[in-house]
Amino acid sequence: MFDRNYASFYGGAIDHESGDSVYRNTTLKNNTSGNDGGGIDLDGGTAQFINSKILNNTTTGASGGGIWSRASVTLIKTEVSGNVVGSSSGKGGGIFQEAGGTLVLRDSSVNRNSANGSGTSQAGGIYNQGGSVTLDHSEVNNNASTTASGRRVDQPPVHDSEPVRDPAQHPHQLRRQPRHRHRLRRLTPHAPSPAALRSHPSAL
């Protein structure tokens, strides 16, 4: 667990410059940075979070209350919640994705994060500045920002995800079409009429 750490510049708990990292059953919470990445700053390489939590981290800087990244990042069964970017033009309360990076969420959630600066803060949930973002069976719910939508994701590929609902945006729902079952009727044979029996004894 990384709890109540502080960095005056990047990555309140972790500043990941390069290389490959796997964080399994790991919690980053209540960390603070003075610039980007209240929880973690990922400048390159790859990182995986598996069965992990990124909770209640804060940056007083420009972007990424929970995660700031231009790396290749995968979240699997991971929660990003309660993170805050607090500068007047802050972006990405939960996650800020820089151009050139990739972000994949599988069975994960980005909920109740905020960009609450006094100016033009945007995207309480995820702010994508040109990287690749994929949501796979994941949700982005109940995030908030000062002036713009709770999420700003520039046309990510979405694969069978949960509905995305944010306060400043119309709900977008992905619904599966109901599967119709056709019921087969059992046909009851009709008894031959008496006249048919008289004229065609073989009908018996």
C-alpha positions in Angstrom: 0.0 0.0 0.0 1.1 3.5 -0.9 -0.6 5.9 1.6 -0.2 9.6 2.3 2.9 10.2 0.3 3.8 13.6 -1.2 5.8 14.8 -4.2 6.3 18.4 -5.0 6.4 17.7 -8.7 5.3 14.4 -10.3 3.7 11.2 -8.9 2.5 11.6 -5.3 3.2 7.9 -4.6 5.1 6.7 -7.7 7.0 8.4 -10.5 7.5 5.7 -13.2 9.9 6.9 -15.9 10.5 3.7 -17.9 10.6 -0.1 -17.8 7.8 -2.6 -17.1 5.9 -2.8 -13.9 3.1 -4.9 -12.5 1.1 -3.8 -9.5 -1.1 -6.6 -8.2 -3.5 -6.3 -5.2 -2.0 -2.8 -4.6 -3.6 0.3 -3.2 -2.5 3.9 -3.9 -4.5 6.2 -1.6 -4.4 9.7 -0.1 -1.3 10.7 -2.0 -0.6 14.2 -3.3 1.5 15.8 -6.0 2.3 19.4 -6.8 2.2 18.9 -10.5 0.9 15.9 -12.4 -0.3 12.5 -11.2 -1.6 12.6 -7.7 -1.3 8.9 -7.3 1.1 7.9 -10.1 3.0 9.5 -12.9 3.8 7.2 -15.8 6.2 8.8 -18.3 7.1 5.7 -20.4 7.3 1.9 -20.5 4.4 -0.3 -19.5 2.4 -0.7 -16.3 -0.4 -3.1 -15.3 -2.7 -2.7 -12.3 -4.5 -6.0 -11.4 -7.1 -6.2 -8.6 -5.9 -2.8 -7.4 -7.3 0.5 -6.1 -6.3 4.1 -6.8 -8.3 6.1 -4.3 -8.6 9.7 -3.0 -5.4 11.0 -4.5 -5.0 14.7 -5.4 -2.8 16.8 -7.6 -2.8 20.6 -7.2 -1.2 20.8 -10.6 -2.5 20.5 -14.1 -3.6 17.0 -14.7 -4.3 13.5 -13.5 -5.7 13.3 -10.0 -5.2 9.6 -9.9 -3.1 8.7 -12.9 -1.1 10.8 -15.4 0.2 8.7 -18.2 1.9 8.6 -21.6 2.9 5.0 -21.2 1.2 1.8 -22.0 -1.2 1.2 -19.1 -3.7 -1.7 -18.5 -6.1 -1.7 -15.6 -7.7 -5.1 -14.8 -10.4 -5.4 -12.1 -9.1 -2.1 -10.8 -11.0 0.8 -9.2 -10.1 4.5 -9.8 -12.3 6.5 -7.4 -12.4 9.7 -5.4 -9.3 11.3 -7.1 -9.1 15.1 -7.6 -7.3 17.5 -9.9 -7.5 20.9 -8.3 -5.8 23.5 -10.5 -7.9 26.1 -12.2 -7.5 24.5 -15.6 -7.0 20.9 -14.5 -7.9 17.9 -16.6 -8.6 14.3 -15.8 -9.7 13.9 -12.2 -9.4 10.2 -12.4 -7.0 9.6 -15.4 -5.1 11.9 -17.8 -3.9 10.2 -20.9 -1.2 12.0 -22.9 -0.8 11.7 -26.6 1.3 8.7 -27.6 0.2 6.5 -24.7 -2.4 3.7 -24.5 -4.9 3.0 -21.9 -6.9 -0.2 -21.5 -9.6 -0.8 -18.9 -10.9 -4.4 -18.4 -13.5 -5.1 -15.8 -12.6 -1.8 -14.2 -14.3 1.4 -13.0 -13.6 5.1 -13.0 -16.1 6.6 -10.5 -16.7 9.7 -8.4 -13.5 11.5 -9.5 -13.5 15.3 -10.0 -11.8 18.2 -11.7 -12.9 21.0 -9.4 -10.6 23.9 -10.1 -12.1 27.4 -10.2 -11.4 28.0 -13.9 -11.9 25.7 -16.9 -11.4 22.3 -15.4 -12.4 19.4 -17.6 -13.2 15.7 -17.4 -13.7 14.5 -13.9 -13.3 10.9 -15.1 -10.9 10.4 -18.1 -9.2 13.1 -20.2 -7.6 11.7 -23.4 -5.3 14.2 -25.2 -4.7 12.0 -28.2 -3.7 8.6 -27.0 -5.6 5.3 -27.4 -8.3 4.4 -24.8 -10.2 1.1 -24.7 -12.9 0.3 -22.3 -13.7 -3.4 -22.1 -16.5 -4.4 -19.7 -15.8 -1.3 -17.7 -17.6 1.8 -16.5 -17.1 5.6 -16.1 -19.8 6.9 -13.8 -20.6 9.9 -11.6 -17.5 12.0 -12.3 -17.7 15.8 -12.3 -15.9 18.8 -13.5 -16.2 22.6 -13.2 -17.1 23.6 -16.7 -17.0 20.6 -19.1 -18.3 17.1 -19.2 -17.4 14.5 -16.6 -15.5 12.7 -19.2 -13.6 13.6 -22.3 -12.5 10.6 -24.3 -11.8 11.2 -28.0 -13.6 8.4 -29.8 -12.2 5.4 -27.9 -12.9 1.9 -29.1 -15.5 0.5 -26.7 -16.1 -3.2 -26.4 -19.3 -4.3 -24.7 -18.9 -1.9 -21.9 -21.3 -0.8 -19.1 -23.3 2.4 -19.7 -21.3 5.6 -19.2 -23.1 8.2 -17.2 -21.7 11.5 -16.2 -23.5 14.5 -14.7 -22.7 17.0 -17.4 -23.4 14.8 -20.3 -26.4 12.9 -21.7 -26.4 9.3 -20.6 -25.0 7.0 -23.2 -26.3 3.5 -22.9 -25.1 0.4 -24.7 -27.9 -2.1 -24.6 -27.8 -5.7 -25.7 -30.7 -6.8 -27.8 -33.0 -9.3 -26.0 -32.7 -12.8 -27.3 -36.1 -14.0 -28.5 -37.0 -17.6 -27.9 -39.5 -19.2 -30.2 -41.9 -21.6 -28.5 -42.8 -24.7 -30.5 -46.4 -25.7 -30.4 -47.3 -29.3 -30.0 -49.7 -30.4 -32.7 -52.6 -32.7 -31.7 -53.7 -35.1 -34.4 -57.3 -34.7 -35.4 -59.5 -37.8 -35.1 -61.0 -38.9 -38.4 -64.7 -38.1 -38.9 -67.3 -41.0 -38.9 -67.9 -40.4 -42.6 -64.2 -40.8 -43.3 -64.1 -44.0 -41.4 -67.0 -45.5 -43.3 -65.5 -44.6 -46.7 -61.8 -45.3 -45.8 -61.6 -48.1 -43.2 -57.8 -47.8 -43.4 -58.0 -44.5 -41.6 -58.3 -46.4 -38.3 
